[in-house]
Amino acid sequence: MSFQRFESPPPSGQRTESKRPHLSVFRFTSFQSTRRTPSQTPPAYSPNDVLASKNQSRARLVHWLRIATSTVTFVASIIIIACTARALQSYNTTRDNADWVLPLWPASVDLRPTHSLLACGVLIAVTSIFYIIAALAPTPLRAMRTLNLIFTILAFLSTFLTIFTTAFAATINSRHSDSTQAGTLASWTCRWQGFGSSAPGHFSEICAESKAALDVVILMIVIEVFSVLLAGWGWWVAAKLKKAGGDGKGEVIVV
């Protein structure tokens, strides 16, 4: 006869630890549904976005080139005003000078070339400073279409003015170049070139200032032609912006 050993049950109130593994030791990641989160990466740029960015960069470039051109023309106009005003002042000082036995000036002095140069300098100075203020001041005039219109009108006006002034002054000066009874400030005083300090009444300075004023106006013709090209470029950029989705009337972006 075999005897089996029976263990007595544990006392009441004492919990026995189960040897069966607990469910918490298993991983249920394969049964859990993963929650999808939206992608945080920015969307790729479309070709329209790249084109719009290029057009905005062109608009900035046109904007600052116009301001730079207007600044150059303003400085050049101040030089014209200074040269012609000084030449006229010297003429008025020496016209009735009693230190010379013979008159220094002819009976008829044609001041029209000098006056035309002075008027050209004043008008271009006013138009240049007007555009600079309109382009930089925080006013409704900064709308791109408005700036295009203002700059186009001023560019064509300044181009015509400089060409007309140059042709008019050069024609009058050449007409009096060989006359002994009449002359302009440039034609009469420049005859004394080469005499140095023996030239009467600051003639050398008047000749140099008159020539400098005319040379600057001739140089401004090139600048104004470039301004006309800038005006056309501005309209082209505005058309591109409008076609890409802009309204064509937005403010010029200033950086």
C-alpha positions as CSV (number, residue, x, y, z in Angstrom):
1,M,0.0,0.0,0.0
2,S,1.4,3.3,-1.0
3,F,0.8,6.5,1.0
4,Q,0.5,9.9,-0.7
5,R,1.4,13.0,1.1
6,F,-1.2,15.6,1.3
7,E,-0.3,19.0,2.2
8,S,-2.5,20.9,4.4
9,P,-4.3,23.8,2.9
10,P,-2.9,27.3,3.9
11,P,-4.5,29.0,6.7
12,S,-7.4,31.2,6.0
13,G,-6.5,34.9,5.3
14,Q,-3.3,34.1,3.6
15,R,-3.2,34.5,-0.1
16,T,-1.2,32.1,-2.2
17,E,0.8,33.5,-5.1
18,S,-0.3,32.0,-8.3
19,K,2.4,30.6,-10.5
20,R,0.4,31.3,-13.6
21,P,1.9,34.4,-15.4
22,H,-0.1,37.6,-15.1
23,L,-1.5,39.1,-18.2
24,S,0.4,42.3,-17.6
25,V,3.6,40.7,-18.7
26,F,2.4,40.3,-22.2
27,R,2.6,43.0,-24.7
28,F,-0.4,43.9,-26.6
29,T,1.1,46.5,-29.0
30,S,0.2,44.3,-31.9
31,F,-3.5,44.6,-30.9
32,Q,-3.4,48.3,-30.1
33,S,-4.4,50.6,-33.0
34,T,-1.8,53.3,-33.6
35,R,-3.2,56.8,-33.9
36,R,-2.0,58.6,-37.1
37,T,-0.9,62.2,-36.6
38,P,-0.8,64.7,-39.3
39,S,2.5,65.4,-40.9
40,Q,4.4,68.3,-39.5
41,T,6.6,68.8,-42.6
42,P,5.6,71.9,-44.6
43,P,4.2,71.2,-48.0
44,A,6.5,71.5,-51.0
45,Y,6.5,74.8,-52.9
46,S,4.6,74.8,-56.1
47,P,5.9,76.4,-59.3
48,N,3.5,79.3,-58.9
49,D,5.0,80.0,-55.5
50,V,8.5,80.1,-56.9
51,L,7.4,82.3,-59.7
52,A,5.7,84.7,-57.3
53,S,8.8,84.9,-55.2
54,K,10.9,85.8,-58.2
55,N,8.5,88.5,-59.2
56,Q,8.5,89.9,-55.7
57,S,12.3,90.0,-55.9
58,R,12.1,91.8,-59.2
59,A,9.6,94.3,-57.8
60,R,12.1,95.1,-54.9
61,L,14.9,95.5,-57.4
62,V,12.9,97.8,-59.6
63,H,11.8,99.8,-56.6
64,W,15.3,100.5,-55.3
65,L,16.8,101.1,-58.8
66,R,14.2,103.8,-59.3
67,I,15.0,105.4,-56.0
68,A,18.8,105.2,-56.8
69,T,18.2,106.7,-60.3
70,S,16.1,109.5,-58.9
71,T,18.8,110.3,-56.3
72,V,21.5,110.5,-59.0
73,T,19.3,112.8,-61.1
74,F,18.6,115.0,-58.1
75,V,22.3,115.3,-57.3
76,A,23.1,116.1,-61.0
77,S,20.4,118.7,-61.1
78,I,21.8,120.4,-58.0
79,I,25.2,120.5,-59.8
80,I,23.5,122.2,-62.8
81,I,21.8,124.7,-60.6
82,A,25.0,125.5,-58.8
83,C,27.1,126.0,-61.9
84,T,24.5,128.1,-63.8
85,A,23.7,130.2,-60.7
86,R,27.4,131.0,-60.1
87,A,27.9,131.8,-63.8
88,L,25.0,134.3,-63.7
89,Q,26.2,135.8,-60.5
90,S,29.7,136.3,-62.0
91,Y,28.2,137.9,-65.1
92,N,26.1,140.3,-63.0
93,T,29.1,141.3,-61.0
94,T,31.4,142.0,-64.0
95,R,28.9,143.5,-66.3
96,D,29.1,147.0,-65.0
97,N,32.7,146.7,-63.6
98,A,34.3,150.2,-63.8
99,D,37.9,148.7,-63.3
100,W,38.1,148.1,-67.1
101,V,38.3,150.9,-69.6
102,L,36.7,148.8,-72.3
103,P,33.5,146.8,-71.7
104,L,34.0,143.2,-70.9
105,W,30.8,142.0,-72.5
106,P,29.3,142.5,-75.9
107,A,26.4,144.8,-76.4
108,S,24.0,141.9,-76.6
109,V,24.5,138.9,-74.3
110,D,22.1,136.0,-74.9
111,L,21.3,134.4,-71.6
112,R,18.8,132.0,-72.9
113,P,21.1,129.0,-72.9
114,T,22.0,129.6,-69.2
115,H,18.4,130.2,-68.2
116,S,17.3,127.0,-70.0
117,L,20.0,125.0,-68.2
118,L,18.9,126.5,-64.9
119,A,15.3,125.8,-65.5
120,C,16.1,122.2,-66.5
121,G,18.0,121.7,-63.3
122,V,15.2,123.1,-61.2
123,L,12.5,121.0,-62.8
124,I,14.4,117.8,-62.7
125,A,15.3,118.4,-59.0
126,V,11.7,118.9,-58.2
127,T,10.5,115.8,-60.0
128,S,13.3,113.7,-58.6
129,I,12.6,114.6,-55.0
130,F,8.9,114.2,-55.5
131,Y,9.3,110.6,-56.7
132,I,11.7,109.8,-53.8
133,I,9.2,111.1,-51.3
134,A,6.3,109.2,-53.0
135,A,8.3,106.0,-53.0
136,L,9.6,106.1,-49.4
137,A,6.9,107.9,-47.5
138,P,4.1,105.7,-46.0
139,T,1.3,107.1,-48.2
140,P,-1.2,105.6,-50.6
141,L,1.1,106.7,-53.4
142,R,3.3,103.7,-52.7
143,A,0.9,101.4,-54.5
144,M,2.8,99.7,-57.3
145,R,0.5,100.8,-60.1
146,T,0.6,104.4,-58.9
147,L,4.4,104.4,-58.6
148,N,4.6,103.0,-62.1
149,L,2.4,105.7,-63.5
150,I,4.3,108.5,-61.7
151,F,7.7,107.2,-62.6
152,T,6.8,106.7,-66.3
153,I,5.4,110.3,-66.6
154,L,8.5,111.8,-64.9
155,A,10.9,109.7,-66.9
156,F,9.5,110.7,-70.3
157,L,9.2,114.3,-69.2
158,S,12.8,114.4,-68.0
159,T,14.1,112.7,-71.1
160,F,12.3,115.2,-73.3
161,L,13.5,118.1,-71.1
162,T,17.2,117.1,-71.1
163,I,17.2,116.5,-74.9
164,F,15.5,119.8,-75.7
165,T,17.7,121.8,-73.3
166,T,20.9,120.3,-74.7
167,A,19.9,120.9,-78.3
168,F,18.7,124.5,-77.5
169,A,21.8,125.5,-75.6
170,A,24.2,124.0,-78.1
171,T,22.4,125.6,-81.0
172,I,22.5,129.1,-79.4
173,N,26.1,128.8,-78.4
174,S,27.2,127.7,-81.8
175,R,25.2,130.5,-83.4
176,H,27.2,133.1,-81.4
177,S,30.6,131.4,-81.5
178,D,32.1,133.7,-84.1
179,S,30.1,136.9,-83.4
180,T,31.8,140.0,-82.1
181,Q,28.6,141.9,-81.4
182,A,26.7,139.3,-79.4
183,G,27.3,136.1,-77.5
184,T,26.3,133.8,-74.7
185,L,28.1,133.3,-71.4
186,A,29.8,130.2,-72.8
187,S,30.6,131.4,-76.3
188,W,32.0,134.7,-75.1
189,T,34.0,133.7,-72.1
190,C,35.4,130.5,-73.6
191,R,37.2,132.6,-76.2
192,W,39.7,133.5,-73.5
193,Q,40.7,129.9,-72.9
194,G,44.5,129.6,-72.8
195,F,45.1,133.0,-71.3
196,G,44.9,131.8,-67.8
197,S,44.9,134.5,-65.1
198,S,45.1,137.2,-67.7
199,A,41.5,136.5,-68.7
200,P,39.3,139.4,-67.4
201,G,36.5,139.2,-65.0
202,H,36.7,135.5,-64.0
203,F,36.0,134.5,-67.6
204,S,37.8,131.2,-67.1
205,E,35.5,130.2,-64.2
206,I,32.4,131.3,-66.1
207,C,33.4,129.3,-69.1
208,A,34.2,126.2,-67.0
209,E,30.9,126.4,-65.1
210,S,28.8,126.9,-68.3
211,K,30.5,123.9,-69.9
212,A,30.1,121.8,-66.8
213,A,26.4,122.5,-66.6
214,L,25.9,121.6,-70.3
215,D,28.0,118.4,-69.9
216,V,25.9,117.3,-66.9
217,V,22.7,117.8,-68.8
218,I,24.1,115.6,-71.7
219,L,25.0,113.0,-69.2
220,M,21.5,113.1,-67.7
221,I,20.1,112.1,-71.1
222,V,21.7,108.7,-70.7
223,I,20.3,108.4,-67.1
224,E,16.8,109.5,-68.2
225,V,16.8,106.9,-71.1
226,F,17.7,104.3,-68.5
227,S,14.8,105.6,-66.4
228,V,12.4,105.0,-69.3
229,L,13.7,101.4,-69.5
230,L,13.1,101.1,-65.7
231,A,9.5,102.4,-66.2
232,G,8.9,99.7,-68.8
233,W,10.4,97.0,-66.6
234,G,8.1,98.1,-63.7
235,W,5.0,97.7,-65.8
236,W,6.2,94.2,-66.9
237,V,6.8,93.1,-63.3
238,A,3.4,94.5,-62.3
239,A,1.7,92.5,-65.1
240,K,3.6,89.3,-64.0
241,L,2.4,89.8,-60.4
242,K,-1.1,90.3,-61.5
243,K,-1.1,87.2,-63.7
244,A,0.4,85.1,-60.9
245,G,-2.5,86.1,-58.6
246,G,-1.5,89.5,-57.3
247,D,-3.8,92.4,-57.7
248,G,-1.2,94.7,-59.3
249,K,-2.1,97.4,-56.9
250,G,-0.4,96.1,-53.8
251,E,2.3,98.1,-52.1
252,V,5.8,97.8,-53.2
253,I,7.7,95.5,-50.9
254,V,10.6,97.4,-49.2
255,V,13.4,95.5,-47.5
